[in-house]
Amino acid sequence: MSSSANKLAAARQVEMIIRQLDTLSTFPQVAGNALRLLTDRQPPAMSDLIEMLKADLALSARLLSTACRQLGSASDKPLSVEEAAAALTPEQLRNAVLSVRVFQAFEMPAAEQEEYDFRRQLALHALATAYAADRLQNILPDSLKTIAFSAGLLHDLGKLALLEVMPRSFLQMVKQAQLEGVSLTAIEQHHLGLDHTTVGKRLAEKWNLPRPIQTAVWLHHSDTEAVAAHIPFVELARVVHLADCLARKAEIGVSGSFDSVEESLLTASRMGISPDLTAQLLSELPDWVQNQSRRLGLQTPAAAHHYYGAIQQTVVELARHNLDLEQTSRQFQIKSRQVELLDSFLGRIKPQDTLETLAFHLTQVLAAQTEGAVSVLLQTDLGEPSVSCFTVDRQGKQYSALLQLPAGQTVAARLDKEDFSVRVIDAGLDWFFDKFSERLNPAVCYTAPLSVPGFRLGRIVFECPDAERLEMLAEIIGPLCQAAASVLQTADVARRHLELSERLAEVLGNLKMARRQFAQMEVLHGIAEMAAGAAHELNNPLSVISGRAQLLAASESDPQRQQELRLIQERTEEMAQILRDLMSYARPPQPQKHIHSVMDLVQEAVRRTCQIHNLPQMAVRLEGIDSLADVYVDFEQIVEVLTHILLNSVQSYPGENGPVRISKTPLQPPTGAAFSISDQGCGMDPKTLANAFKPFFSACPAGRRRGMGLARAQRLLQINDGSIMITSRVGKGTTVTVTLPGT
């Protein structure tokens, strides 16, 4: 399967996991304070509660989602947190708060302290962005001013969602973004096939958040000046983008992105924002965020007692309400069995429902009739090698997965006509039961088609141990399956159109990076032209000077003058070599790529390092290199890169021999391989590390090396579609991570 297909499959798998999130997590301090305020119905307490809900990302999102669902759908008319609270009854407000998960309500293991610290820093960044967006609301239309704060607070909704479902991988991506000094969206796209803006947009849609906030969450990292003005609510996205840049400029909290914000801040004047207001905001942000974090309790260390006491205060009230809910649920179950299948399915559908949501609507309706597990298998395109599977088990728990089809198998088909029928399962579904036999019993399973005119896009597989019930189902589920197939196909077409629009936004967001890369290429072109001109103009005079100095030295009898003439000759040769190095950096030969193993590249680089450094044997330890995937590169160029790195490693030791560790990295690219070269030598200070890849920069004593090794190594990796990253600490050593492409 191609790299793009792998990324698409990975992106859909991540989407399926993310879409199962009903809420995000808040801090135990915040949850405890909110629960205490809920038990006090006095006006001051309710006012404090609303202010707390407004300032916490998870609670704010839950309250807006609950209110929008209460009103019917996500409205184009903006809905503020205050208006959302006013639209709910006290019981609904209480249930909305209690339904939010709490991160580490019990004592926190030491291993999860890093995740807690990042959550706290992300919360501080969200508060700063919210405040800045609220202060910039005067440039917004009147209809959007009331939600500027909430849009700023929720702009990084997708980051918190990714942190919920894949904390370790997400924190690794944040570290990689920090080391490379780039936007987190680029790292997420590389590893996941989508970024947190898309994840946040999908969650905002699922939770029925107001559409202006959906747009701000989606487009706040895009090049807002390039985004078409006719996109609804794009002006709010521009304000949130600028507010995010101001929060990062003020260095409040951590956003996870580490690219420069200076260029984006230049757009403030074009948006009618004065430099005085910008300076005032940067001055106000630290104190305001500190006060808000104190009110929320974020400055208090997380501990179980913050949550335990509040829970105890609400137990009695919850018990009473749970009795009422149990009675209501029992009455609802009795009435729901009387509803016809088709009306039940259509009654669940909402305009914003996704393909996954619609599929689960269908499984739930059928499960209520069969009293067993149900799976919906969808293959909306015959060319796809995978099937989307949506399952409700016997306990009513939902599962979604992307299953790879065996060679020659399919659940979709083009057909002129297919009469609807319920059948016993056949051998064509053995691959499915190999994976799901624990959730569905094949001995009592049956299948029915999901078809539209001319095309079958999937099948339903359901349990039914009762023969009489099966006979009834075979007569009544035909219209349901046909209607569901039409709805699902329409939702799939809408999803494909949505992906195209998101891809367009991604392309627009990458324009800035493309312009920066083009500028770098222009600089390299200028260096090449300068080097070529310098070589043309200086080589002949240098040759004349060198030759004359050599002739004069040969005819000179005075040893001191002979030494001076030889020095002139040596210096002219050094100048000529500098010109050759500059030309080699600016215009390296095009790579001759072939498939190679990483082990062969590393072993050859070690051999050459020993040869260059006159070492009989090098103290090197290889870990996991033989298990890395093959790479598609120019052998000589990559060996030269690795040799430069190894020479730097051995020279970092007083004895200039090592040890050096070459190991497989935990996070591997979709294709190709990544590995690190580590030493425990002298290390580099921040200034040296920042200039390590600059041509002619060297931390070695003057006259020893020209400093082209790492600069040329980076250049050779660039033309081979690879990358290099360095981390180092003075006295602790240096680690160089190299990523090489696959086929």
Residue pairs with C-beta under 8 A, 6 or more apart in sequence:
1 9
1 385
3 670
3 671
3 742
5 385
6 193
6 670
6 671
7 192
7 193
7 670
8 193
9 193
9 386
9 402
10 192
10 193
10 670
11 192
11 193
11 194
12 388
12 402
13 402
14 162
14 165
14 166
14 192
14 193
14 194
14 199
15 194
15 199
15 202
16 356
16 400
16 401
16 402
17 165
18 161
18 162
18 165
18 199
18 202
18 203
19 202
19 203
19 206
19 354
19 356
19 357
19 400
20 398
20 400
21 161
21 164
21 165
21 203
22 99
23 58
23 61
23 62
23 99
23 100
23 101
24 57
24 58
24 61
24 100
24 101
24 157
24 160
24 161
24 164
25 58
25 100
25 101
25 102
25 103
25 119
25 160
25 164
26 56
26 57
26 58
26 59
26 100
26 101
26 102
26 103
27 102
27 103
27 119
27 120
27 123
27 296
27 297
27 298
27 302
28 102
28 103
28 104
28 105
28 302
28 303
28 304
28 306
28 307
29 296
29 297
29 298
29 300
29 302
29 306
30 52
30 56
30 59
30 296
30 297
30 298
31 100
31 102
31 105
31 306
31 307
31 310
32 297
32 306
32 307
32 309
32 310
33 52
33 296
33 297
33 306
33 310
34 49
34 52
34 53
34 56
34 59
34 97
34 310
35 97
35 98
35 307
35 310
35 311
35 313
35 314
36 309
36 310
36 313
37 45
37 46
37 48
37 49
37 52
38 49
38 93
38 94
38 97
38 314
39 313
39 314
39 317
41 90
50 81
50 82
50 85
51 295
52 59
52 295
52 296
53 59
53 60
53 63
53 81
53 85
53 97
54 60
54 81
54 82
54 149
54 150
54 153
55 127
55 130
55 153
55 292
55 295
55 296
56 123
56 296
57 123
57 126
57 153
57 154
57 156
57 157
57 160
58 100
58 101
58 160
59 97
59 100
60 81
60 150
60 153
60 154
61 154
61 157
61 207
61 209
62 96
62 97
62 99
62 100
62 207
63 81
63 84
63 85
63 88
63 93
63 96
63 97
64 79
64 81
64 84
64 150
64 207
64 209
64 210
64 213
65 207
65 208
65 209
66 84
66 88
66 92
66 95
66 96
67 79
67 83
67 84
67 85
67 87
67 88
68 74
68 75
68 79
68 84
68 207
68 208
68 209
68 210
69 208
70 87
70 88
70 92
71 79
71 87
73 208
73 350
73 351
73 352
74 205
74 208
74 209
74 210
74 211
74 214
74 352
75 210
75 211
76 210
76 211
76 212
76 232
77 143
77 210
78 143
78 144
78 146
78 147
78 210
78 212
78 213
79 87
79 147
79 210
80 146
80 147
80 150
81 150
83 146
85 93
88 96
91 321
98 314
98 318
102 307
103 116
103 119
103 302
104 112
104 116
104 302
105 304
105 307
106 304
107 303
107 304
108 116
108 302
112 167
114 171
115 163
115 167
115 171
116 302
118 163
118 171
118 174
118 254
119 160
119 163
120 253
120 298
121 253
121 254
122 156
122 159
122 160
122 163
122 253
122 254
122 255
122 256
123 253
123 293
123 296
123 298
124 252
124 253
124 254
124 289
124 293
124 298
125 156
125 247
125 248
125 252
125 253
125 254
125 255
126 152
126 153
126 154
126 155
126 156
126 253
127 153
127 252
127 253
127 288
127 289
127 292
127 293
128 246
128 247
128 250
128 252
128 253
128 285
128 288
128 289
129 152
129 153
129 155
129 156
129 240
129 243
129 244
129 246
129 247
130 149
130 150
130 152
130 153
130 243
131 149
131 152
131 243
131 284
131 285
131 288
131 289
131 292
132 152
132 242
132 243
132 244
132 246
132 247
132 281
132 285
133 148
133 149
133 151
133 152
133 239
133 240
133 243
134 148
134 149
134 152
135 277
135 281
135 284
136 148
136 239
136 242
136 243
136 273
136 277
136 281
137 144
137 145
137 148
137 239
138 145
139 235
139 239
139 271
139 272
139 273
140 148
140 235
140 236
140 239
141 235
144 212
144 233
144 235
144 236
147 210
147 212
147 213
147 236
148 236
148 239
148 240
150 213
151 212
151 213
151 216
151 217
151 236
151 239
151 240
152 216
152 239
152 240
152 243
152 244
154 200
154 204
154 209
154 213
154 216
154 217
155 200
155 216
155 217
155 220
155 240
155 243
155 244
156 196
156 200
156 255
156 256
157 196
157 199
157 200
157 203
157 204
157 217
158 195
158 196
158 197
158 198
158 199
158 200
158 201
158 203
158 217
159 170
159 184
159 196
159 200
159 255
159 256
161 196
161 199
161 200
161 203
162 170
162 188
162 196
162 199
163 170
163 171
169 191
169 667
172 666
172 667
173 184
173 187
173 188
173 191
174 184
174 254
174 256
176 187
176 667
176 725
177 183
177 184
177 186
177 187
177 256
177 257
177 258
178 258
179 725
179 727
180 187
180 258
180 725
181 258
181 259
182 257
182 258
182 259
183 221
183 257
183 258
183 259
184 195
184 196
184 255
184 256
184 257
184 258
185 195
185 196
185 197
185 221
185 257
185 509
186 195
186 513
188 194
188 195
188 196
189 195
189 506
190 669
191 667
191 669
191 670
195 221
195 506
197 217
197 218
197 219
197 220
197 221
197 222
198 218
198 502
200 217
200 218
201 214
201 217
201 218
201 502
202 354
204 213
204 214
204 217
204 218
205 214
205 352
205 354
206 354
206 357
208 352
209 217
211 232
211 233
212 232
212 233
212 236
213 236
215 231
215 232
215 233
215 234
215 236
215 237
216 233
216 236
216 237
216 239
216 240
218 237
218 502
218 505
219 227
219 231
219 234
219 237
219 241
219 505
220 237
220 240
220 241
220 244
221 241
221 257
221 509
222 237
222 241
222 505
222 506
222 508
222 509
223 508
223 509
223 511
223 512
224 234
224 237
224 238
224 241
224 267
225 238
225 267
225 270
226 508
226 511
227 234
227 237
227 505
227 508
228 234
238 267
238 271
239 271
241 264
242 264
242 265
242 267
242 268
242 271
242 273
244 255
245 261
245 264
245 265
246 265
246 278
246 281
246 282
246 285
247 253
247 255
247 285
248 255
248 257
248 261
249 261
249 265
249 282
250 282
250 285
250 286
252 285
252 286
252 289
253 289
263 512
265 278
268 275
268 278
269 275
290 299
293 299
297 306
300 306
336 344
336 368
337 368
339 347
341 365
341 366
341 369
341 476
341 477
341 479
341 480
342 479
342 480
342 483
344 365
344 368
345 361
345 362
345 365
345 480
345 483
345 484
346 483
348 361
348 364
348 365
349 358
349 361
349 487
353 361
353 491
354 491
354 495
355 378
355 388
355 488
355 491
355 492
355 495
356 388
356 390
356 400
358 484
358 487
358 488
358 491
359 376
359 378
359 388
359 390
359 488
360 390
360 392
360 398
360 400
362 376
362 460
362 480
362 484
362 488
363 374
363 375
363 376
363 390
363 391
363 392
363 398
364 392
365 480
366 374
366 460
366 462
366 477
366 480
367 373
367 374
367 392
367 396
367 462
369 469
369 473
369 477
370 462
370 463
370 464
370 469
370 473
371 466
371 469
372 394
372 440
372 444
372 462
372 463
372 464
372 465
373 391
373 392
373 393
373 394
373 439
373 440
373 441
373 462
373 463
374 391
374 392
374 460
374 461
374 462
374 463
375 389
375 390
375 391
375 432
375 436
375 439
375 440
375 460
375 461
375 462
376 389
376 390
376 391
376 450
376 458
376 459
376 460
377 387
377 388
377 389
377 411
377 432
377 458
377 459
377 460
377 461
378 387
378 388
378 389
378 390
378 411
378 450
378 457
378 458
378 488
378 492
379 386
379 387
379 388
379 405
379 410
379 411
379 412
379 457
379 458
380 412
380 457
380 458
380 488
380 489
380 492
381 412
382 410
382 412
382 413
382 414
385 404
385 405
386 402
386 403
386 404
386 405
387 402
387 403
387 405
387 411
387 458
388 400
388 401
388 402
388 403
389 399
389 400
389 401
389 402
389 403
389 432
389 436
390 398
390 399
390 400
391 398
391 399
391 400
391 401
391 436
391 439
391 440
392 398
392 399
393 399
393 439
394 439
394 463
399 439
403 432
403 435
405 411
405 431
406 431
409 428
409 431
411 456
411 458
411 459
412 455
412 456
412 457
412 458
413 455
413 456
414 454
414 455
415 451
415 454
415 455
415 456
416 454
418 449
418 451
418 456
420 448
420 449
420 451
420 478
420 481
420 482
421 448
421 449
421 474
422 446
422 447
422 448
422 470
422 473
422 474
422 477
423 446
423 447
423 448
424 446
424 447
425 433
425 442
425 445
425 446
425 447
425 461
429 447
429 459
429 461
432 461
433 440
433 442
433 445
440 461
440 462
440 463
441 463
444 463
444 464
444 465
445 461
445 462
445 463
445 464
446 461
446 462
446 464
446 470
447 459
447 460
447 461
447 462
448 459
448 460
448 462
448 477
448 481
449 456
449 458
449 459
449 460
449 481
450 456
450 457
450 458
450 459
450 460
450 481
450 484
450 485
450 488
451 457
451 481
451 482
451 485
452 482
452 485
452 486
452 489
455 489
457 485
457 488
457 489
457 492
458 485
458 488
460 481
464 470
464 473
524 586
525 586
527 582
527 585
527 586
527 695
528 583
528 586
528 587
530 582
531 579
531 582
531 583
531 586
531 587
532 583
534 579
534 582
535 579
535 580
535 583
538 575
538 576
538 579
539 576
539 579
542 572
542 575
542 576
545 568
545 572
546 568
546 569
546 572
546 573
549 565
549 566
549 568
549 569
549 572
550 565
550 569
552 565
553 562
553 565
553 566
553 569
556 562
556 565
578 706
581 706
581 708
581 712
582 695
584 712
585 695
585 708
585 711
585 712
585 715
588 637
588 712
588 715
588 716
588 719
590 719
591 633
591 634
591 637
591 716
591 719
591 720
592 634
593 632
593 633
593 634
593 720
594 632
594 633
594 634
594 635
595 630
595 631
595 632
595 743
596 630
596 631
596 632
596 633
596 635
596 638
597 628
597 630
597 631
598 625
598 628
598 629
598 630
598 631
598 673
598 675
598 740
599 622
599 625
599 626
599 628
600 635
601 631
601 633
601 635
601 638
601 639
601 642
602 622
602 625
602 642
602 662
602 675
604 635
604 639
605 639
605 642
605 643
605 645
605 646
606 618
606 620
606 646
608 639
608 643
609 615
609 618
609 643
609 646
609 647
609 650
610 616
610 617
610 618
612 643
612 647
613 647
613 650
613 651
613 656
615 650
615 657
618 646
618 650
618 657
618 658
618 660
619 657
619 658
619 659
619 660
620 646
620 658
620 659
620 660
620 661
620 662
621 659
621 660
621 661
621 662
622 662
622 663
623 661
623 662
623 663
623 664
624 663
624 664
624 675
625 662
625 663
625 664
625 675
627 664
628 664
628 668
628 673
628 675
629 668
629 671
629 672
629 673
629 742
630 673
630 742
630 743
631 638
631 672
631 673
631 740
631 741
631 742
632 672
632 741
632 742
632 743
633 720
633 722
633 740
633 741
634 716
634 720
637 716
637 719
637 720
638 716
638 717
638 720
638 722
638 740
640 712
640 713
640 716
641 713
641 716
641 717
641 724
641 738
642 677
642 738
644 709
644 710
644 712
644 713
645 677
645 710
645 713
645 736
645 738
646 660
646 677
647 709
648 709
648 710
648 734
649 658
649 660
649 677
649 678
649 679
649 681
649 734
649 736
650 656
650 657
650 658
650 660
650 679
651 681
652 679
652 681
652 682
652 683
652 733
652 734
653 679
653 680
653 681
653 682
658 679
659 679
659 680
660 677
660 678
660 679
661 676
661 677
661 678
661 679
662 675
662 676
662 677
662 678
663 675
663 676
663 678
664 673
664 674
664 675
665 674
665 675
665 676
665 737
667 674
668 674
669 739
669 741
669 742
671 741
671 742
671 743
672 722
672 739
672 740
672 741
672 742
673 739
673 740
673 742
674 737
674 738
674 739
674 740
675 737
675 738
676 735
676 736
676 737
676 738
677 735
677 736
677 738
678 733
678 734
678 735
678 736
679 733
679 734
680 732
680 733
681 733
681 734
682 730
682 731
683 728
683 729
683 730
683 731
683 732
683 733
683 734
684 692
684 699
684 726
684 728
684 730
684 734
685 730
688 699
688 728
689 726
689 728
691 697
692 710
692 726
693 710
693 711
693 714
693 724
694 707
694 711
695 707
695 708
695 711
696 706
696 707
696 708
696 711
697 707
697 711
698 704
698 705
698 706
698 707
700 707
710 724
710 726
713 724
714 724
717 723
717 724
717 738
717 740
720 740
720 741
721 741
722 738
722 739
722 740
722 741
723 738
723 739
724 736
724 737
724 738
724 739
725 736
725 737
725 739
726 734
726 735
726 736
726 737
727 734
727 735
727 737
728 734
728 735
